[in-house]
Amino acid sequence: MLNNEVISAWQERQLPAVLASVNQAGEPNIIYVSSVSLYKNQCFLVADNYFCKTKENILAGCKTLSLLFINKDMQAYQIKAEYEYHSSGPYYEDMKSWNPTRFPGHAVLVLKPKAVFKGAQQLC
């Protein structure tokens, strides 16, 4: 799902990224995330260090999450993704290997891209 352009843009990203979810009433929740990584060029891992409303939305069954980041050239990329939430297992262990130890890393959010945009242009 991720093409070379998106992978390259991710490697040149500026932190923090932005993560958006919605609650059951359709109200958005948007947070900054800095503990985020590209996993095997296939999905994104976001450490749940201090999720509150985001975690509530995830546990309530939010259908899709969006991750927004900009590269060094200030080009915006948006990943619309299905997700999984893990507090153990391989994704969790990977997150624990790069998440700064000063952060709790309660769990990991795995974002599996279903659409990718550069600005308004859909890339994949």
C-alpha positions as CSV (number, residue, x, y, z in Angstrom):
1,M,0.0,0.0,0.0
2,L,2.8,2.4,0.7
3,N,4.8,3.5,-2.3
4,N,8.4,4.8,-2.5
5,E,7.3,8.4,-2.4
6,V,5.4,8.0,0.9
7,I,8.3,6.0,2.4
8,S,10.8,8.6,1.4
9,A,8.6,11.4,2.7
10,W,8.3,9.6,6.0
11,Q,12.0,9.3,6.3
12,E,12.3,13.1,5.9
13,R,9.3,13.9,8.1
14,Q,9.2,16.7,10.6
15,L,7.9,15.8,14.1
16,P,5.4,15.7,15.6
17,A,2.8,14.0,13.5
18,V,-0.9,14.4,14.0
19,L,-3.3,11.6,14.8
20,A,-7.1,12.0,14.4
21,S,-9.9,9.8,15.7
22,V,-13.6,10.3,16.2
23,N,-16.0,9.3,19.0
24,Q,-19.3,7.6,18.5
25,A,-21.1,10.9,18.0
26,G,-18.7,11.8,15.2
27,E,-16.8,14.4,17.1
28,P,-13.1,14.6,16.2
29,N,-10.2,14.2,18.5
30,I,-6.8,15.3,17.2
31,I,-3.5,14.9,19.0
32,Y,0.2,15.4,18.3
33,V,2.3,12.2,18.4
34,S,6.1,12.1,18.4
35,S,6.6,8.4,19.3
36,V,5.7,7.0,15.9
37,S,7.5,4.7,13.5
38,L,7.1,3.0,10.1
39,Y,7.1,-0.8,10.6
40,K,8.6,-2.8,7.7
41,N,7.5,-0.2,5.2
42,Q,3.9,-1.5,5.6
43,C,2.2,0.1,8.6
44,F,2.8,2.7,11.2
45,L,3.2,2.1,15.0
46,V,2.2,4.8,17.4
47,A,3.1,4.5,21.1
48,D,0.2,4.9,23.5
49,N,2.1,7.0,26.0
50,Y,-0.7,9.3,27.1
51,F,-3.8,8.5,25.1
52,C,-7.0,9.5,26.8
53,K,-9.8,10.5,24.4
54,T,-7.9,8.7,21.6
55,K,-8.0,5.4,23.6
56,E,-11.6,5.9,24.4
57,N,-12.4,6.3,20.7
58,I,-10.4,3.3,19.8
59,L,-12.0,1.1,22.5
60,A,-15.5,2.4,21.4
61,G,-14.8,1.1,17.8
62,C,-13.8,4.2,15.9
63,K,-13.7,2.9,12.3
64,T,-10.8,4.8,10.8
65,L,-7.9,6.8,12.1
66,S,-5.8,9.4,10.2
67,L,-2.2,10.2,10.6
68,L,-0.9,13.4,9.1
69,F,2.8,14.4,8.7
70,I,4.9,16.8,6.8
71,N,8.2,16.3,5.2
72,K,11.2,18.6,5.2
73,D,9.8,20.4,2.1
74,M,6.6,21.1,4.0
75,Q,4.5,18.7,1.9
76,A,1.6,17.2,3.8
77,Y,0.9,13.4,3.7
78,Q,-2.3,11.9,5.2
79,I,-2.7,8.2,6.0
80,K,-6.2,7.0,6.4
81,A,-5.9,3.7,8.2
82,E,-7.6,0.7,9.8
83,Y,-6.0,-0.1,13.1
84,E,-5.2,-2.6,15.8
85,Y,-4.4,-1.9,19.4
86,H,-1.9,-4.2,21.3
87,S,-0.5,-4.3,24.8
88,S,1.7,-7.3,24.0
89,G,3.2,-9.2,21.1
90,P,5.6,-8.3,18.3
91,Y,4.2,-4.8,17.5
92,Y,4.3,-4.0,21.1
93,E,7.9,-5.3,21.6
94,D,9.0,-3.3,18.5
95,M,7.5,-0.1,19.9
96,K,9.3,-0.7,23.3
97,S,12.6,-0.9,21.4
98,W,12.4,2.7,20.0
99,N,10.0,4.5,22.3
100,P,12.0,6.7,24.7
101,T,12.3,5.1,28.2
102,R,11.0,8.3,29.8
103,F,7.6,7.5,28.2
104,P,5.4,4.7,29.6
105,G,4.5,3.0,26.3
106,H,1.3,1.5,27.7
107,A,0.4,-0.1,24.3
108,V,0.9,0.3,20.6
109,L,-1.5,1.5,17.9
110,V,-0.9,-0.2,14.6
111,L,-2.1,1.8,11.6
112,K,-2.7,-0.2,8.5
113,P,-3.1,2.2,5.5
114,K,-6.1,2.0,3.3
115,A,-5.7,5.4,1.5
116,V,-2.7,7.7,1.3
117,F,-2.9,11.4,0.2
118,K,-0.3,14.0,-0.6
119,G,-2.3,17.2,-0.1
120,A,-5.6,16.6,-1.9
121,Q,-4.0,14.1,-4.3
122,Q,-4.7,10.4,-3.6
123,L,-1.4,8.4,-4.1
124,C,-2.6,4.9,-3.2
